[in-house]
Amino acid sequence: TNAYNLVDGLDGLAGGIGLLVCVAVAITGWLHGNAALVCWSLVLVGGLAGFLVYNMHPASVFMGDSGALPIGLLLGMFALKGGGLAHNSHVTRYVFPIMMLAMPLMDTAVVSVTRLATGNSVSRRGLDHSHHRLMHLGLSTRTAVAICWIVAGIGAASAVAMSVLPHPYLIATLPLVALVFSVCGLFMMDLTFDASAPGIAYGYLQGLARSILSLSYKRRLVEVVLDFSLISAAYFGAFLLCRNFSMTQAQFAPILRAMPWILIPTYAAFAAADVYRGMWRYAGLSELIRFANGAVLAGILIVVESLFVPIPLAGSILVMYVLLLFNLLAGTRMSFRALRKGIHRLAHPRDRVLIIGAGAPAAVAARYLFSGQNRNSRLIGFLDDDAFKRGKLVHGHRVLGSLNDLRRIRETYPFDQIMIAVESLDDERLALIHQFADRRKIKVSRFSIQVDELRALRDSEMHLAVNGQRLRGSDPIAIARSQALGS
């Protein structure tokens, strides 16, 4: 009840989620022949649909606590009733209500854990709900609401499917569904530490908050628990794919019993391959190599283990398991970067940036724009005088032409800022850029990767200190740089 009330933070959000849940419950009631549940769900569908007409952004009517709490109670009752109708598996009655209300429950979990992890009270009001986090990334109200609706719809559709799937298929697909929603929740939690790294917060927090940060970021316990779903999804998926998605209860029982003998060597391989030493938000090629090593090593250890323990794992299934294991490792660990980039494309930025250059510095500049550190900017594309690069893609964005095409490109792809990201640019080209920008009031910036020699900076600092020119509270490096420029 309260979880549904907590998502009532944007125009149309709670009403749309309730509408999707009611439709899914009505479908479940129809599939299992319960006319009463269908009727009651459709009655609430009608009420929410009429309410949404006036509650969509910009809203003229609002739900409030007096509306959200009783509707949340009804949705919870409908979800529990729908789970009790299914007789395909004893697991359904537990997972059906959770998946049916996955979006409100996930948001409540994200808010509760992050508030505890930052030393704040769980009951305080704040702008740290999932929909608020999406808006902080630059999304509009309508886009943030649409994304939350999609997540809620996927959860509700999964619940309906789980109510009719045979028991072996339900158990086999449940880890993958849990993995997807867990990754989404962890991504939302990780956004809490965009401004201040968790290691810094760990230094001044005490008690429960310190323990949560230690288990999550230092000990990586959350990642280890998440990998239980990952390994299970790869294991069951390998059997389903190699057996053409044909599985009976008799065939599934020995597969389930052998699960511990798969978990042990796989976790050992992950530890040996340093899978748990990477940082998700910075995952790259080196991490992919470690994931490949971990997946292959897991397959080798399982082969060795099968010499002593009877494991129902044929050669083709083992190969498929290793492939799925690698893909799921890469998918989960690269998900933070992928989600940030996807949200960045959907955001409504203040500045549209054109990068001059398409080499290594330009690629680093593009990654900086995608990292979330510059949420008010969107990359339009690249310019480069190298004719062989024209039309090619750098981080998914096209090299649009050369500097001589600036006017044509701005007419086709309007931009508000030019970012120069080349190692060297002659005075004539630089003057051309500034002349073009000044006429159209376009901002020009330079992205550079500067490495200063520490010895030279230290000598400059000592020289300033000896001559009595060092100011209290000033940055000696900044003083040395300004002094060098002045000379």
N, C-alpha and C positions, 0 to 999 in steps of 0.2 A: 504493500500500500504506500509506504513512505518512499520507496524507490521510484515509483511512478510519479509521485509528487515532486521529487527532486529534479526530474528531467523537464519540468514545466518552467523552463527558463528562457525560451525563445518563442516567438509567435508561430503557432502551428505545430510545434514539436511534439508536445504531449498528446494533442488531439490526433495527429497523424499516426503516432506509435500505437495509441489505443485502437484506432481504426484498423490498422494492419493486424493487430493481435486478435481482434474480434472476428475479422474475416477468416483468419487461420483457424480459430476455434470453431467457427461455423462449418468450415470445410471438414474439420476433424469429426465434428458431430454427425455430419452427413455421411462420411465414410463409414462410421461405426453405427449408423442407424439410430441416433439419439435425436429425435425431433425437438424435444424440449430445449436442449442445448443450442441447437441451430436457431430456434426462434428467439431465445433470449439474447444470443449473440447478435443476431440481425437487428433486433430492437436497438441495442446499443450502437450498432453500426449507423443506423439512421440518425440517432441523436448526435453522434460525433461528426458525421458528414455535414449535417446542418450547422453545427457549431463551427466547423472548419471554414465554412464560407466566410465567416466574419472574424475568424481568428488568424487567418493567414496574414503574413507581413505585407503592409502595416496593419496590425490588428485593431479592431474597434471593440471587440469583446474579448475578455480574458477568463481563463479557467479559475485560477486561484486555488487556495487550499480547500475551500468548501466544495469545489468541483473535482479536483485531482484526487483527494483522499477517497471519496466513495467510488469513483471510477476505478482507481487502483485496486480497491477491495473487490469490486466486481471482476476485474480482469484476473486477479489472483484466484478467485473462486472458479472462474471459467477454465483457467489453465489447469487447476487441480482436478476438476471434473473431467476435462479432456484427457488428462493423463491416466485417469482411472478407467476410461472406456477401452483403452488398448489392451489386448490380450496376446500380443505378439511376443512380449518379453516382460519379465518382472522388473527390468531396468527402466522401462518406459515411464512408469509412474513417477520416477524420480527425475529423469532428465527432461521429460516433456515440459513441465512448468518452468524449469530453468531456461530452456531454449526459447520457449514462447515469450518470456519476458527478459531475454538476454540483454537487450540494450539498457533498460533501467537498472538491472542488477549489475551489469558491468560498470556503469557509471557510478553507482553507489560504492562498489568495491574500489574503483580508481580514486574517488574522492576520499574515502575513509583511509586507505593505505597512505596516500600522499600527505594527508594532513597529519597523520600519526608520524610519518617519516620526517616531517619538517617541524615537529614539535608543537603543532597547533591542535586545537580542540576539534573533534570530529563534528560536533554539533553547531559550530559557528557557521554563519552565512559567508559566502564568498563567491568569487567569479572563477572557480577552479574546476567546474564541471566539464565534461567532455565537450559539450557544445561551445562552451566559452573558450576552451583550449583551441578548438578549430578556428574560432574567430580571431584569436590572438595570432594565428598563423597567417592571417590575411584574408580569410574567406568571408564572404558576405553572409548575412543572416539566412537568406534563402538557400545558399549552397551548403552551409553548415547543417541546416535542417534536413536538406535532401540526403546528405551523407548519413545522418543519424537514422533517417527513415530506411535507407538501404540496408544498414546494419540490422535494424529491427526486423525488416522484412526477411533477410537471410536467416535470422534466428527463428522467426515464426515458421518459415517454409521448412527449415530443418526439423523443427518439432513435428510438423505434419508428416514429413517423410519418416521420421523415427517411429511414429505411431503405427505404421503399416509394414515397416521392414521386418523380415524374419530375424530372429535373435542373432544368428551368426553375422548377418550383414550389419545389424545395429551395433554390435560390439566392435566390428571391424572398422566402421566409419566414424564411430564416436571419438577416437583419439584425434583424427584429422580435424573434425569440427572444433574440438576443444583447443587444438593447437592454433587454429586461425583466430578464434576469439581471444585467446590468451595473448597472442602477439599484438593484437589491436589494443588490449588493455595495457600491456607493458609499454607500448609506444606512447600512450596517453600519460602514463605515469612518468616516463622518462622526460617528457616535455617540462615537468616541474623544475628540472635542474638545468634548463637552458641558460638562465641568468647566473646561477651559482652552481658550480660543480658539486656532486654529492660528497666528494672527498673533503671539500672545504666545509660543507655543512656538518660533516662527521666530526670535525675538530671542535665545534662549540656546542653540539647537541648532547643531551644526556638521556639516560634511561631507555625507554622503548624506542624512541626515534633513532638513537644511536645503534640499537640492536637491529632494527629493520634495515638501515643503510648498510650495516656490516654484512648481514645475510644476503642482501640483494646485490651489492656492488663489489664487496670485498671477498666474501666467501663464495659468491655466485650460486647460492643454494637455490634461488628462484630459477636460474637457468638449468640447473641439474633436474629440478622437478619438471620443468617444461619439457626437457628432453625425454622424459618418460612417455609423454604423448607422442613426441616425434619418433622415437624408436618403435613404439607400438604401431603408429601409422605406417611406417615403412615396412614393418614386419607383416602386418595384415594385408597391406596393399600389394606386396610381392606375391602372396598366395592368390589373391583375387585376380591379379593380372595374368599370372601364369596358368590359372585354372579357368580362364575365360569367364570370370565372375560367377562361377558355379560353386556353391558351398552348402553342404548339408550340416545338420547338427552333429552327426556322427563324425564327419570329416573335421569339423571345427574344434571338437573337444581336445584331441591330442595337440593341435596347434596351440591352443590356449594354455595347456599344461606345460608346453615347452618354452613359454614366454620368459621365465626367469633365466633360462640358459642362454637366451639371446641378450637380455639386458646386461648381464654381468660382463661378458667380453666386450660389448659395445661401449659401456661406460669406461672400461679399462682402456680401450682404444682411444676414446675421446680425451682421457686424461693424459695418455702418452703422447698424443699429437698436439697437445696444448690448445685444444678447442676452447677451453674455458678461460683463456688468457686474452682473448680479443675483446674489442669494444664495438658494440653493434653499430653505433652511429658513425663509426669511422671504418667499417669493414670494407676491404678492398681485395686486390688480387692475392696478396700474401695470405689472407684469411681463407680464400678459396683453395689455395694449395694445402693449407692445414686441414680443411674439411675433407679434401680428397684423400689425404693421408689417413685421416681418422676413419673414413668409411672403408677404405681398402684394408687397413689394419684390422678393423672389426670383422671383415669377411675372413681374413686369414685366421684370426683367433677362433672364430666359430668353426672353421674347418678343423683346426687342431683339437678343439673341444669335442667335436663330433666323433673323434677316434675313441673317446672314453665315455661319452654320454650319448644315448640314442636321441637324436634330434631329427624330427621329420622335415628336413630341409634339403630338397634336391638341388643339383648344381645350378639349374636355370633359375630356381627361386632365390638361391643365394646371390647370384649375379644381379637379379632384379632388386633384391634387398639392398645391396651395396649402392646401386644406382639411385634408388629412391632415398636412401639415407643421405647421400651427398646432396641431392637436389633439395631435400627438406632442410638440411643444415644451411645450405647457401640461401635458401628462400627465407628462413627465419632470421638469420644473422644480417642479411642484406635488406631486410624488410624496413628497417628504420630509415635508411637512405631512400629506398623506393617510395615509401609513404611521404616523406618530406618533399621529394621531387614531384610526386603526383599532386600533393596539396599546393605546392608552389605554382603548378600550371593552372590550377583552378582559382588561385587567389586573384584579388583585384588590387594590383600594386599601384603605388603612387608614381613610380618611375619605370619607364620602359627603356632598357639598356641595350645599346649596340656596342659590341666589343670589337675594337680594332686589333686585328691579329687572329691567327688560327693555329698558333704553335703551342709549345708547352706552357708559357705564361698565360696565354688565353684560356687554355684548358683548366689551369688552376683557378683563374678568375671565375670561370663558369661554375666550378665546384663550390667556390666561396658563395656565389649567389644562391646556389641550391642548398647550402648547408643550414639555412634558417637564421644565420646571423644577420642577414639583410633582407628582412621579410617584406619591405616596401618596394622591392625591385623585381622586375621580371626580365629575363634575357630574351631579346628579339632574334638575335643571330650574330654572325661574325662577318667581318670584312677582312680580306687579305689579298695582297697583290699577286700571290702565287696562283697562276691560272689553273694548276692541277688540283687545287683545293676547292675550287668553286663548285658548288652543288653538293659537296660532301657534308657529312654530319659530324659535329663535335659535341659530345654529350647530348645527342638527340636534336641539336639545333643546326640549321643549315648555314654554310658559308655563302652569303648572299651576293658577293661580288667584290670589287676592289674599291679603293678610295675614290676613284673617278666616278663611281656609281652612287655616291652619297645622296645626291638629290633624288634620283630615281627610287632608291630604296626607301627614303623617308616618305615619299608619296604613297608607296605600297605598304610599308610597315612603319607607321608613325612611332617615333621614339623620343624620349625626353632627356636622355643622358648618353654621352659617348664615353666609354671606358677604354683607354689606351692600354693595351697589354702586349706590347712588343718590346724586345730587348733594346732595339735601336730604331730610331725614326729620324730621318734627315729633317733639316730646318724647313725645307720647302713643303714637305708633306705635313709637318706639324702646323705650319702657317695656314695651309689649306683647311685643315680640320678646325682651327680656331676661327678662321674667317667664316666658314660655313656655320659654326655653332653660334657665333656672335650675332649673325644676321637673324637667326631664328630663336635666340635666347635659350639655347640648349646647354646644359651643364657638361663640362668636360672634366674627367678625372683620369688619373693614371694609376694602374694597378702594377705594383712592383714587388719583387721578392728581394729584400735587401739583407745581406749578411755583412755585419761590421766586424772588423778585427778587434778582438777584446783587448789586446795589448795596446793598440793605439788609443782606444777609449780610456784605458786605465791611465796611460801616460798623460792624456789631456786632463783627466780629473785631478791627478796629482799636481800638474802645473797650475791649475786654477786654485787648488787649495793652498799651495805655497805662496801664491801672489795675493792671497786674501780675497779672492773673487768668488769663492763658493758661497752660495746663499743658503741659509737655513731652510730645510724642507724642500730644496730644489732637487731635481733629478740630475745627477752628474752627467749621465749619458746625453740628456737633452742639452745641457750646457755645453758639453764638448762638441756636439754637432753644430750648435748655433755659433760657437766660437770659431770652429773650422770654416763655416760658411762665411763668417764675417771677415776672416783673414783672406 
